[in-house]
Amino acid sequence: QLQLVESGGGLVQPGGSLRLSCVVSGFNLNNYHIGWFRQAPGKEREGVSCVSRRGGNTKYADAVKGRFTISRDIAKNTVYLQMNSLKPEDSGVYYCAAVGAPVSSLCALGNAMDYWGKGTLVTVSS
């Protein structure tokens, strides 16, 4: 059974940092693009970052470039989202998701994802 479980959310002050984790099971990270998405209250879900199945390609939304870093640990079946210099507008529920893709393809923030985690809440507030 394919599963994604997020953790690492919480309350942090503006300017602070958090590292989100997405532990996957039931599939190989080398065969799937993984994306991080977020949804703030009253807003649509948006793509934040993604990493391609080959691992060497990543993408970021303009709003988080230079502040967020996506990475993965194949041995631990885990994808991370390091978030620095957090702003109140970064608050929301963060989801990780997976989509199967051809080996030569690159991830995109607009990918339709096949599998989703249940999310972890990030609140940036003083």
DRENLO-46194 format. One record per residue: residue in one letter; x, y, z of N, C-alpha, C, CB in turn. Coordinates in pm, whole numbers, padded with zeros to 5 digits, always signed. Glycine has a CB too. Layout:
N
AXYZXYZXYZXYZ;...
//
This chain:
126
Q+00084-00119+00000+00000+00000+00000+00088+00124+00000-00095+00001+00122;L+00063+00212-00094+00143+00333-00107+00095+00436-00007+00135+00389-00251;Q+00189+00494+00069+00152+00586+00175+00256+00696+00188+00137+00511+00308;L+00210+00818+00220+00298+00930+00249+00254+00990+00382+00293+01037+00134;V+00348+01014+00471+00317+01068+00602+00407+01188+00630+00333+00960+00712;E+00343+01304+00649+00417+01426+00676+00432+01447+00826+00348+01546+00612;S+00538+01518+00864+00558+01558+01003+00649+01679+01004+00619+01441+01088;G+00661+01741+01121+00753+01853+01137+00688+01990+01143+00849+01851+01026;G+00558+01996+01123+00492+02124+01132+00484+02174+01276+00354+02115+01074;G+00441+02298+01290+00429+02355+01423+00416+02505+01417+00548+02317+01508;L+00430+02566+01534+00422+02711+01547+00564+02767+01553+00341+02753+01675;V+00590+02866+01470+00723+02928+01466+00708+03078+01447+00810+02867+01353;Q+00800+03153+01501+00796+03298+01485+00846+03338+01347+00879+03366+01595;P+00802+03453+01298+00856+03503+01170+01008+03510+01175+00797+03642+01138;G+01069+03468+01064+01214+03461+01059+01271+03328+01103+01271+03567+01141;G+01188+03243+01160+01233+03113+01209+01239+03008+01100+01144+03066+01320;S+01271+02886+01142+01289+02775+01048+01212+02652+01096+01438+02742+01031;L+01174+02570+01000+01117+02439+01026+01167+02345+00918+00962+02443+01029;R+01175+02217+00954+01204+02116+00853+01090+02015+00852+01340+02045+00880;L+01023+02006+00740+00917+01908+00722+00975+01779+00665+00805+01964+00630;S+00916+01670+00707+00955+01539+00656+00835+01470+00594+01016+01451+00768;C+00862+01395+00491+00759+01314+00424+00816+01174+00410+00717+01375+00283;V+00767+01083+00493+00813+00944+00487+00720+00866+00396+00818+00879+00629;V+00778+00800+00298+00697+00726+00202+00714+00576+00223+00734+00765+00057;S+00611+00502+00191+00618+00357+00200+00536+00297+00087+00567+00306+00338;G+00575+00178+00046+00502+00109-00059+00547+00143-00200+00358+00139-00047;F+00646+00229-00212+00699+00260-00344+00841+00313-00332+00609+00362-00417;N+00908+00317-00446+01048+00360-00452+01055+00505-00496+01129+00270-00547;L+01125+00587-00419+01137+00729-00454+01201+00749-00591+01220+00801-00349;N+01279+00654-00636+01343+00668-00767+01245+00656-00883+01453+00565-00782;N+01122+00618-00852+01022+00600-00959+00913+00705-00959+00960+00464-00946;Y+00922+00800-00866+00815+00899-00852+00872+01040-00833+00724+00863-00735;H+00805+01137-00896+00829+01276-00858+00757+01300-00725+00778+01377-00971;I+00818+01379-00638+00755+01416-00511+00739+01566-00506+00838+01364-00391;G+00624+01611-00464+00598+01753-00451+00551+01790-00312+00496+01797-00554;W+00581+01913-00273+00524+01973-00152+00425+02080-00196+00637+02034-00059;F+00309+02078-00132+00202+02172-00160+00157+02233-00027+00083+02104-00234;R+00091+02346-00035+00037+02406+00087-00098+02469+00058+00133+02511+00145;Q-00178+02477+00162-00308+02540+00150-00335+02622+00275-00419+02435+00129;A-00354+02751+00254-00389+02841+00363-00541+02850+00372-00327+02983+00342;P-00594+02884+00489-00740+02896+00503-00798+02992+00400-00776+02943+00645;G-00901+02949+00330-00967+03034+00233-00897+03048+00101-00986+03165+00290;K-00786+02977+00085-00710+02987-00039-00698+02851-00107-00570+03045-00013;E-00667+02855-00234-00648+02731-00307-00512+02670-00273-00659+02755-00458;R-00506+02540-00289-00379+02471-00269-00281+02514-00377-00399+02318-00270;E-00156+02531-00339-00055+02573-00434+00070+02486-00422-00019+02721-00413;G+00137+02468-00534+00262+02394-00534+00374+02479-00477+00297+02346-00675;V+00453+02419-00391+00563+02490-00326+00698+02448-00385+00561+02464-00175;S+00717+02317-00397+00844+02266-00446+00826+02123-00493+00954+02275-00337;C+00917+02078-00579+00913+01939-00621+01055+01890-00651+00821+01922-00746;V+01069+01759-00644+01196+01695-00679+01166+01582-00775+01272+01644-00552;S+01243+01573-00881+01218+01472-00983+01263+01335-00936+01289+01509-01112;R+01212+01234-00998+01242+01096-00960+01390+01066-00967+01167+01000-01049;R+01462+01133-01056+01606+01111-01065+01682+01185-00957+01656+01154-01202;G+01616+01278-00890+01676+01344-00775+01756+01468-00806+01761+01250-00705;G+01802+01484-00927+01890+01596-00957+01820+01724-00995+01981+01559-01064;N+01690+01716-01014+01614+01832-01058+01513+01872-00953+01543+01804-01191;T+01513+02001-00918+01416+02053-00822+01355+02181-00876+01481+02077-00683;K+01238+02214-00827+01171+02339-00866+01108+02401-00741+01063+02314-00978;Y+01094+02534-00747+01038+02608-00635+00942+02715-00687+01149+02671-00551;A+00839+02738-00609+00753+02852-00637+00830+02981-00612+00625+02847-00550;D+00798+03085-00685+00870+03212-00671+00866+03262-00527+00811+03317-00765;A+00755+03238-00459+00737+03292-00323+00833+03230-00222+00595+03268-00278;V+00892+03115-00255+00977+03047-00157+01121+03032-00204+00920+02911-00125;K+01150+03073-00326+01287+03058-00378+01387+03130-00288+01296+03114-00522;G+01497+03062-00262+01601+03119-00176+01576+03098-00028+01613+03264-00203;R+01457+03050+00009+01424+03028+00149+01397+02881+00180+01304+03112+00189;F+01340+02810+00086+01304+02669+00106+01399+02581+00024+01155+02642+00066;T+01426+02463+00077+01510+02366+00007+01447+02228+00019+01655+02366+00063;I+01427+02163-00094+01375+02027-00095+01491+01931-00113+01269+02008-00208;S+01485+01820-00044+01590+01718-00056+01528+01583-00025+01711+01749+00039;R+01604+01479-00053+01551+01347-00024+01663+01255+00022+01480+01289-00146;D+01625+01158+00103+01717+01055+00151+01657+00922+00108+01737+01063+00309;I+01715+00864+00004+01661+00740-00051+01664+00629+00052+01739+00699-00176;A+01772+00621+00128+01786+00513+00225+01678+00519+00332+01923+00518+00291;K+01632+00640+00362+01529+00658+00465+01390+00672+00405+01562+00779+00550;N+01379+00663+00273+01249+00681+00206+01181+00810+00249+01157+00561+00236;T+01259+00915+00257+01208+01041+00311+01245+01158+00221+01263+01063+00453;V+01150+01248+00207+01172+01374+00138+01154+01486+00240+01073+01392+00016;Y+01243+01582+00237+01242+01691+00334+01210+01824+00265+01376+01700+00407;L+01156+01915+00343+01141+02053+00299+01196+02140+00412+00990+02088+00265;Q+01316+02193+00389+01375+02285+00486+01323+02425+00457+01531+02281+00480;M+01262+02486+00557+01200+02617+00540+01268+02716+00632+01048+02612+00567;N+01332+02816+00574+01401+02920+00650+01337+03056+00626+01550+02924+00612;S+01370+03150+00712+01318+03288+00700+01167+03287+00678+01387+03362+00582;L+01099+03213+00763+00955+03196+00745+00879+03326+00765+00904+03092+00840;K+00773+03340+00690+00688+03458+00694+00546+03415+00732+00689+03533+00557;P+00466+03505+00785+00327+03469+00818+00252+03413+00698+00253+03591+00871;E+00281+03461+00580+00212+03411+00460+00253+03270+00421+00238+03503+00345;D+00352+03214+00489+00388+03073+00467+00299+02979+00546+00533+03050+00504;S+00214+03032+00631+00128+02948+00714+00030+02869+00629+00053+03033+00815;G-00002+02749+00675-00099+02665+00607-00072+02520+00635-00096+02692+00457;V-00155+02436+00577-00133+02292+00585-00043+02252+00468-00269+02212+00582;Y+00064+02184+00499+00160+02140+00398+00140+01992+00371+00306+02168+00445;Y+00131+01960+00244+00110+01823+00200+00226+01778+00111-00024+01809+00125;C+00263+01652+00122+00351+01595+00021+00268+01500-00065+00473+01522+00086;A+00312+01486-00188+00238+01406-00284+00334+01343-00382+00133+01492-00357;A+00288+01237-00446+00372+01162-00539+00299+01138-00669+00416+01029-00477;V+00376+01135-00777+00320+01101-00908+00422+01016-00983+00283+01229-00989;G+00375+00908-01041+00460+00826-01124+00493+00901-01252+00394+00692-01156;A+00614+00884-01302+00656+00961-01419+00760+00885-01499+00711+01097-01376;P+00770+00915-01630+00876+00853-01710+01013+00891-01656+00864+00896-01858;V+01108+00801-01676+01239+00820-01616+01307+00947-01664+01327+00700-01645;S+01278+00990-01785+01346+01107-01840+01275+01238-01808+01361+01093-01989;S+01161+01231-01742+01082+01352-01720+01131+01430-01599+00935+01317-01703;L+01093+01558-01595+01125+01646-01484+00997+01686-01413+01202+01772-01532;C+01006+01708-01282+00886+01745-01209+00846+01888-01243+00908+01730-01057;A+00720+01918-01219+00668+02053-01238+00569+02081-01126+00602+02070-01379;L+00559+02206-01085+00470+02239-00974+00324+02218-01011+00491+02382-00930;G+00295+02213-01139+00158+02193-01183+00121+02047-01208+00134+02270-01306;N+00211+01956-01175+00182+01814-01195+00055+01773-01123+00299+01728-01146;A-00026+01691-01189-00137+01626-01121-00080+01507-01044-00249+01580-01223;M-00102+01505-00915-00039+01403-00831-00133+01285-00809+00001+01463-00695;D-00072+01168-00792-00150+01047-00778-00181+01015-00632-00078+00932-00841;Y-00088+01044-00544-00101+01004-00404-00068+01122-00313-00009+00882-00372;W-00143+01132-00204-00129+01246-00113-00117+01199+00031-00247+01341-00128;G-00039+01276+00109-00041+01259+00252-00155+01338+00313+00092+01301+00313;K-00167+01332+00446-00277+01400+00514-00241+01540+00558-00321+01321+00633;G-00115+01576+00550-00074+01712+00577-00022+01737+00717-00186+01801+00552;T+00054+01845+00730+00103+01891+00860+00089+02042+00864+00253+01847+00884;L+00044+02094+00977+00010+02235+00989+00133+02317+01028-00102+02256+01093;V+00154+02424+00952+00260+02521+00980+00195+02655+01011+00361+02533+00860;T+00230+02711+01125+00177+02841+01164+00295+02933+01194+00081+02831+01286;V+00303+03042+01121+00409+03140+01141+00346+03264+01201+00484+03173+01006;S+00376+03286+01326+00311+03396+01397+00394+03437+01518+00168+03357+01441;S+00386+03565+01550+00455+03613+01669+00359+03613+01788+00512+03755+01646;
//
